[in-house]
Amino acid sequence: MALTAQAQKAYDGFREAYGDTENVRVFFAPGRVNLIGEHTDYNGGHVFPCAISFGIYAAVRKRTDRKLRFLSANYPQVGVAEGSLDELVPSSDAKWTNYPKGVIWAFERAGEILHRPEVGSLKLDTGFDISIYGDIPSGAGLSSSAAMEVLIGSILRELYGFSMLSNEDLAFIGQYSENEFNGMKCGIMDQFASAMGKEGNAIFLDTNTMVFEYAPLDMKGMKLMITNTKKEHQLVDSEYNLRRQQCAEAMAQLQRVCPDKKALGEFTIEEFEAVKSVITDPVVLRRAKHAVYENQRTIEAVAALKADDLVRFGQLMNESHVSLRDDYETSCTEADILAEEAWKLPGVLGSRITGGGFGGCTVSIVREETVPEFIEKIGAIYLEKVGHEAAFYELEISGGPKELQL
């Protein structure tokens, strides 16, 4: 057996919980980090994420009845949670198992979700036993929920013979399950990045058209660093949904003078500035401004990357953080400290909060020879100002979901 240590924990958890490992299969799906393009995916804008080596592993086996059994190998002391294919409803008591249940529920609506009637309803004939192990830091904003959804989608496709589904299909099904089953009105970026990840590349995605391209990340003497505030997301679901409502409100007002526009991501900065006065609420105006300006920053950042201009890419990352702090108000004191202190170091080209916000991580471009100083100085200042340590990780870019060979 040649499993990684993380996959082995999922496998061992399965054996300890269910008694044996005959016919068990092991799967993996990655988390993601977004380099730039935050809160633009549900506004028809561009995003630039990549899949990362942190992710979620599962050991799973089909059953012969309709029972579902779930184990978190991260918390084996909690024990096995049970469910049924006949009881696919969200529950406050179910906690993390709402995510796999939501994907099973969404598979039954796959044809509708994908606008492909020929796919129809993909119903499971039997349940399964599963052991999950994740190494995505808790509450870090690296999209453990999307990784879980893509992981379960990949498992269902392989175990139950739904080969008509592509990885891109799994992303849409996962997003639908999070929106409609779990009530988190996220855009498509997180699931798309997990499902479509490619080693060595970020994904430049136009969420308005779903046209995308892979962009090689050749950092040329630079390192991408993730710094974890170790502040778990707070109010992220309600505040995230509120931001989406505010953007929809802004768009409704803008359409009175720009009826041809369907999303904030369709506006150039000049077009937006010419008509923004129709947005009457100053808070809603700031939200819309972020969505428009962030989209244009993302387009410019990818162009700068292609031109080997990492200095400009870093500047745009900094501008993104300021906008998320001031206009979109999804940053937090801890992330602001990390980003603002990073900006002071000569070896840092750019640093910004990444993900939904209200906690989580920053992502930074750091000169390779400066990484030890970055960790030492930022770590010391953060500990002094916040009272607990930050965690630092060098970003490793991953491919998408896969089955692991035993």
C-alpha positions as CSV (number, residue, x, y, z in Angstrom):
1,M,0.0,0.0,0.0
2,A,1.4,3.4,-1.0
3,L,-1.0,5.9,0.5
4,T,0.1,9.3,1.9
5,A,0.0,9.8,5.6
6,Q,-3.3,11.8,5.3
7,A,-5.0,9.2,3.1
8,Q,-3.8,6.5,5.5
9,K,-5.6,8.2,8.3
10,A,-8.9,8.1,6.3
11,Y,-8.2,4.4,5.5
12,D,-7.3,3.5,9.1
13,G,-10.4,5.4,10.4
14,F,-12.5,3.3,8.1
15,R,-11.1,0.0,9.4
16,E,-11.5,1.1,13.0
17,A,-15.0,2.3,12.6
18,Y,-16.4,-0.4,10.3
19,G,-14.3,-3.5,11.0
20,D,-12.6,-4.3,7.7
21,T,-11.4,-2.7,4.5
22,E,-12.5,-5.2,1.9
23,N,-13.5,-3.4,-1.4
24,V,-12.7,0.0,0.1
25,R,-11.6,2.7,-2.3
26,V,-9.7,5.9,-1.5
27,F,-10.3,9.4,-3.0
28,F,-8.9,12.9,-2.7
29,A,-10.2,16.4,-3.6
30,P,-8.1,19.6,-3.0
31,G,-8.9,22.9,-1.3
32,R,-8.2,26.1,-3.1
33,V,-6.6,29.5,-2.6
34,N,-7.7,32.5,-4.7
35,L,-4.8,34.7,-5.8
36,I,-7.0,37.6,-6.8
37,G,-10.7,38.2,-7.8
38,E,-12.6,38.0,-4.5
39,H,-16.4,38.1,-4.3
40,T,-16.5,38.5,-8.1
41,D,-17.8,35.0,-9.0
42,Y,-21.4,35.7,-8.1
43,N,-21.2,39.0,-9.8
44,G,-20.3,37.7,-13.2
45,G,-16.6,38.7,-12.9
46,H,-13.3,37.0,-13.3
47,V,-11.4,34.9,-10.6
48,F,-7.9,33.5,-10.4
49,P,-7.7,30.6,-8.0
50,C,-5.6,27.4,-7.9
51,A,-6.1,24.1,-6.2
52,I,-3.8,23.4,-3.4
53,S,-2.2,20.3,-1.8
54,F,-4.3,20.7,1.3
55,G,-7.6,18.8,0.9
56,I,-9.9,16.1,2.0
57,Y,-9.4,12.3,1.8
58,A,-12.0,9.6,1.9
59,A,-12.1,5.8,2.3
60,V,-15.5,4.6,1.1
61,R,-17.4,1.4,0.3
62,K,-20.8,0.8,-1.1
63,R,-23.4,-0.9,1.1
64,T,-26.2,-3.3,0.1
65,D,-28.9,-1.3,1.8
66,R,-30.0,2.4,1.8
67,K,-28.1,3.3,5.0
68,L,-25.4,6.1,5.0
69,R,-22.7,6.0,7.7
70,F,-20.2,8.9,8.1
71,L,-17.0,9.1,10.2
72,S,-14.7,12.0,10.6
73,A,-11.2,10.5,11.1
74,N,-10.1,13.9,12.4
75,Y,-12.5,13.5,15.3
76,P,-13.0,9.7,15.7
77,Q,-14.1,10.1,19.3
78,V,-17.3,11.6,18.0
79,G,-18.2,8.3,16.5
80,V,-20.2,7.3,13.4
81,A,-23.1,9.4,12.2
82,E,-25.9,7.5,10.5
83,G,-28.4,8.6,7.9
84,S,-30.4,7.2,5.0
85,L,-31.0,7.8,1.3
86,D,-34.6,8.2,2.3
87,E,-33.9,11.1,4.7
88,L,-31.9,13.6,2.7
89,V,-32.8,16.8,4.6
90,P,-30.5,19.4,6.1
91,S,-30.3,19.3,9.9
92,S,-28.6,21.5,12.4
93,D,-27.6,18.4,14.3
94,A,-26.0,16.8,11.2
95,K,-23.2,19.4,11.0
96,W,-20.5,18.4,8.5
97,T,-22.6,15.5,7.2
98,N,-25.0,18.0,5.6
99,Y,-22.4,18.5,2.9
100,P,-22.2,14.9,1.6
101,K,-25.9,14.5,2.0
102,G,-26.4,17.7,0.0
103,V,-24.4,16.4,-2.9
104,I,-26.4,13.1,-2.9
105,W,-29.6,15.2,-2.9
106,A,-28.3,17.4,-5.7
107,F,-27.3,14.4,-7.8
108,E,-31.0,13.5,-7.9
109,R,-31.5,16.9,-9.6
110,A,-28.4,16.7,-11.9
111,G,-30.3,17.0,-15.2
112,E,-32.0,20.2,-14.0
113,I,-28.9,21.7,-12.5
114,L,-26.8,21.1,-15.6
115,H,-29.6,21.9,-18.1
116,R,-29.1,18.5,-19.6
117,P,-32.5,16.7,-19.5
118,E,-30.9,13.5,-20.8
119,V,-28.9,13.2,-17.6
120,G,-32.1,13.0,-15.6
121,S,-32.1,12.1,-11.9
122,L,-29.0,10.3,-10.7
123,K,-30.3,8.4,-7.7
124,L,-28.2,6.0,-5.7
125,D,-29.4,2.5,-5.5
126,T,-27.5,1.8,-2.2
127,G,-25.9,3.8,0.5
128,F,-22.2,3.8,1.6
129,D,-19.9,3.8,4.6
130,I,-17.3,6.6,4.5
131,S,-14.3,7.8,6.6
132,I,-13.2,11.4,5.9
133,Y,-9.9,12.9,6.8
134,G,-9.0,16.5,6.0
135,D,-5.7,18.4,6.4
136,I,-7.2,21.8,5.4
137,P,-6.6,24.0,8.5
138,S,-9.9,24.5,10.3
139,G,-11.6,27.8,9.5
140,A,-8.8,28.9,7.2
141,G,-10.9,30.0,4.3
142,L,-9.2,27.5,2.0
143,S,-12.6,26.1,1.0
144,S,-13.0,22.8,2.8
145,S,-16.8,22.8,2.0
146,A,-16.1,22.9,-1.7
147,A,-13.4,20.2,-1.4
148,M,-15.9,18.1,0.4
149,E,-18.6,18.6,-2.3
150,V,-16.2,17.8,-5.1
151,L,-14.9,14.8,-3.3
152,I,-18.3,13.3,-2.7
153,G,-19.3,14.1,-6.3
154,S,-16.2,12.3,-7.6
155,I,-17.0,9.3,-5.3
156,L,-20.6,9.1,-6.5
157,R,-19.5,9.3,-10.1
158,E,-17.0,6.5,-9.7
159,L,-18.8,4.2,-7.3
160,Y,-22.2,4.4,-9.0
161,G,-21.3,4.5,-12.6
162,F,-22.3,8.2,-13.4
163,S,-19.6,8.5,-16.1
164,M,-21.5,11.0,-18.1
165,L,-20.5,13.7,-15.6
166,S,-17.3,15.7,-16.1
167,N,-15.3,17.4,-13.4
168,E,-16.9,20.7,-14.4
169,D,-20.3,19.1,-13.9
170,L,-19.2,18.1,-10.4
171,A,-18.4,21.8,-9.7
172,F,-21.9,22.9,-10.6
173,I,-23.6,20.1,-8.7
174,G,-21.5,21.0,-5.7
175,Q,-22.3,24.7,-5.9
176,Y,-26.0,23.9,-6.2
177,S,-25.9,21.6,-3.1
178,E,-24.2,24.4,-1.1
179,N,-26.7,27.0,-2.3
180,E,-29.9,25.1,-2.0
181,F,-29.3,22.4,0.6
182,N,-26.9,24.2,3.0
183,G,-28.2,27.7,2.4
184,M,-24.8,29.3,1.6
185,K,-25.3,31.4,-1.6
186,C,-21.7,31.0,-2.8
187,G,-20.5,31.5,-6.4
188,I,-18.9,28.9,-8.5
189,M,-15.2,29.7,-7.9
190,D,-14.5,27.3,-5.0
191,Q,-16.0,24.2,-6.5
192,F,-14.6,25.0,-9.9
193,A,-11.1,25.4,-8.6
194,S,-11.2,22.1,-6.7
195,A,-12.8,20.2,-9.5
196,M,-10.7,21.7,-12.3
197,G,-7.3,22.1,-10.6
198,K,-4.1,21.5,-12.6
199,E,-0.7,21.1,-11.1
200,G,1.5,24.1,-11.6
201,N,-1.3,26.3,-12.9
202,A,-3.9,28.8,-11.6
203,I,-7.3,29.0,-13.4
204,F,-8.4,32.3,-15.0
205,L,-12.2,31.9,-15.1
206,D,-14.8,34.3,-16.5
207,T,-17.8,33.4,-14.3
208,N,-20.1,35.2,-16.6
209,T,-19.4,32.9,-19.6
210,M,-17.6,30.1,-17.8
211,V,-14.8,30.4,-20.3
212,F,-11.5,29.6,-18.6
213,E,-7.8,29.1,-19.3
214,Y,-5.0,27.6,-17.3
215,A,-2.2,30.0,-16.5
216,P,1.2,28.6,-15.5
217,L,2.5,30.0,-12.2
218,D,6.2,30.5,-12.8
219,M,7.1,32.6,-9.8
220,K,10.8,33.1,-10.9
221,G,12.5,33.3,-7.6
222,M,9.3,34.0,-5.7
223,K,7.2,31.9,-3.3
224,L,3.5,32.0,-2.7
225,M,3.0,31.9,1.0
226,I,-0.3,31.3,2.9
227,T,-0.5,32.8,6.4
228,N,-3.3,31.5,8.6
229,T,-4.7,34.1,11.1
230,K,-6.0,31.1,13.1
231,K,-9.2,33.1,13.4
232,E,-12.0,30.9,12.2
233,H,-14.7,32.5,10.1
234,Q,-17.3,34.3,12.1
235,L,-20.7,35.3,10.6
236,V,-19.4,34.3,7.2
237,D,-22.6,32.6,6.1
238,S,-25.0,35.5,7.0
239,E,-22.6,38.3,6.0
240,Y,-21.7,36.5,2.7
241,N,-25.3,36.2,1.8
242,L,-25.9,39.8,2.7
243,R,-23.1,40.9,0.4
244,R,-24.7,39.0,-2.4
245,Q,-28.0,40.6,-1.7
246,Q,-26.4,44.1,-1.7
247,C,-24.7,43.5,-5.0
248,A,-28.0,42.3,-6.5
249,E,-29.7,45.5,-5.2
250,A,-26.9,47.6,-6.8
251,M,-27.4,45.7,-10.1
252,A,-31.1,46.2,-10.1
253,Q,-30.6,50.0,-9.7
254,L,-27.9,50.1,-12.4
255,Q,-30.1,48.2,-14.9
256,R,-32.5,51.2,-14.8
257,V,-29.9,53.1,-16.8
258,C,-28.0,50.2,-18.3
259,P,-30.7,47.6,-19.2
260,D,-28.2,45.7,-21.4
261,K,-26.0,44.8,-18.5
262,K,-26.8,41.6,-16.6
263,A,-24.0,41.5,-14.0
264,L,-21.6,43.9,-12.3
265,G,-18.7,42.0,-14.0
266,E,-19.9,43.4,-17.3
267,F,-19.0,47.0,-16.3
268,T,-15.7,48.6,-17.0
269,I,-14.6,51.1,-14.4
270,E,-15.4,54.0,-16.7
271,E,-18.9,52.7,-17.4
272,F,-19.5,52.2,-13.7
273,E,-18.3,55.6,-12.7
274,A,-20.5,57.2,-15.3
275,V,-23.7,55.7,-13.8
276,K,-22.9,54.9,-10.2
277,S,-25.0,57.8,-8.9
278,V,-28.2,55.8,-9.4
279,I,-27.2,53.6,-6.5
280,T,-28.7,55.5,-3.5
281,D,-27.4,53.6,-0.5
282,P,-23.7,54.4,0.2
283,V,-23.0,50.9,1.6
284,V,-24.5,49.2,-1.5
285,L,-22.5,51.6,-3.7
286,R,-19.2,50.5,-2.0
287,R,-20.1,46.8,-2.5
288,A,-20.8,47.4,-6.2
289,K,-17.6,49.4,-6.5
290,H,-15.5,46.6,-5.1
291,A,-17.1,44.0,-7.5
292,V,-16.4,46.2,-10.6
293,Y,-12.9,47.3,-9.6
294,E,-11.9,43.9,-8.4
295,N,-12.9,42.3,-11.6
296,Q,-10.8,44.8,-13.6
297,R,-7.9,44.2,-11.1
298,T,-8.1,40.5,-11.8
299,I,-8.0,40.9,-15.6
300,E,-5.0,43.3,-15.3
301,A,-3.3,40.9,-12.8
302,V,-3.4,38.0,-15.1
303,A,-2.1,40.1,-18.0
304,A,0.8,41.3,-15.7
305,L,1.6,37.6,-14.9
306,K,1.7,36.7,-18.6
307,A,4.1,39.7,-19.1
308,D,6.3,38.4,-16.2
309,D,5.5,41.6,-14.3
310,L,5.2,40.1,-10.8
311,V,5.7,43.6,-9.2
312,R,2.5,44.8,-10.8
313,F,0.7,41.6,-9.9
314,G,1.7,42.2,-6.3
315,Q,0.5,45.8,-6.3
316,L,-2.9,44.7,-7.5
317,M,-3.1,42.1,-4.7
318,N,-2.5,44.9,-2.3
319,E,-5.2,47.0,-3.9
320,S,-7.5,44.0,-3.6
321,H,-7.0,43.8,0.1
322,V,-7.6,47.5,0.6
323,S,-10.9,47.2,-1.3
324,L,-11.9,44.1,0.7
325,R,-11.1,46.0,3.9
326,D,-12.7,49.3,3.1
327,D,-15.4,48.8,0.4
328,Y,-16.5,45.2,0.8
329,E,-15.7,45.0,4.5
330,T,-15.0,41.3,4.6
331,S,-11.5,41.6,6.1
332,C,-10.8,41.4,9.8
333,T,-8.3,43.0,12.2
334,E,-6.1,39.9,12.2
335,A,-5.8,39.6,8.4
336,D,-5.2,43.4,8.1
337,I,-2.3,43.1,10.5
338,L,-0.8,40.3,8.4
339,A,-1.2,42.1,5.1
340,E,-0.2,45.5,6.3
341,E,2.9,44.2,8.0
342,A,3.9,42.2,5.0
343,W,3.7,45.3,2.8
344,K,6.5,46.8,4.9
345,L,9.0,44.1,4.1
346,P,11.1,44.8,0.9
347,G,11.0,41.1,-0.1
348,V,7.2,41.0,-0.3
349,L,5.6,42.0,-3.6
350,G,2.0,41.6,-2.5
351,S,-0.2,40.3,0.2
352,R,-4.0,40.1,0.6
353,I,-6.8,38.3,2.5
354,T,-8.1,35.4,0.5
355,G,-11.4,33.6,0.5
356,G,-14.8,34.6,1.9
357,G,-13.3,36.7,4.7
358,F,-14.1,37.5,8.3
359,G,-11.1,35.4,9.3
360,G,-9.0,32.8,7.5
361,C,-5.8,33.4,5.6
362,T,-3.7,35.9,3.6
363,V,-1.8,34.9,0.5
364,S,1.5,36.7,-0.3
365,I,4.2,36.8,-3.0
366,V,7.6,36.7,-1.2
367,R,11.1,36.6,-2.6
368,E,12.5,33.1,-2.0
369,E,15.5,34.4,0.0
370,T,13.2,36.5,2.2
371,V,10.9,33.7,3.3
372,P,12.6,33.1,6.6
373,E,12.6,36.8,7.5
374,F,8.9,37.0,6.4
375,I,8.0,34.1,8.7
376,E,10.1,35.4,11.6
377,K,9.1,39.1,11.5
378,I,5.4,38.8,10.6
379,G,5.1,36.0,13.1
380,A,6.6,38.0,15.9
381,I,4.5,41.1,15.2
382,Y,1.3,39.1,14.9
383,L,1.9,37.3,18.1
384,E,2.6,40.6,19.9
385,K,-0.5,42.4,18.5
386,V,-3.0,39.5,18.5
387,G,-1.9,37.3,21.3
388,H,-1.6,34.0,19.4
389,E,0.6,32.7,16.7
390,A,-0.1,32.7,13.0
391,A,0.7,29.6,10.8
392,F,2.7,29.8,7.6
393,Y,2.6,27.4,4.6
394,E,4.4,27.5,1.3
395,L,1.8,27.1,-1.3
396,E,1.8,23.8,-3.3
397,I,-0.4,23.7,-6.3
398,S,-2.5,20.6,-6.8
399,G,-4.5,18.9,-9.5
400,G,-8.2,18.1,-9.2
401,P,-10.0,15.2,-7.6
402,K,-8.7,11.7,-8.0
403,E,-8.9,8.2,-6.8
404,L,-5.8,7.0,-5.0
405,Q,-4.4,3.6,-5.7
406,L,-4.0,1.2,-2.8
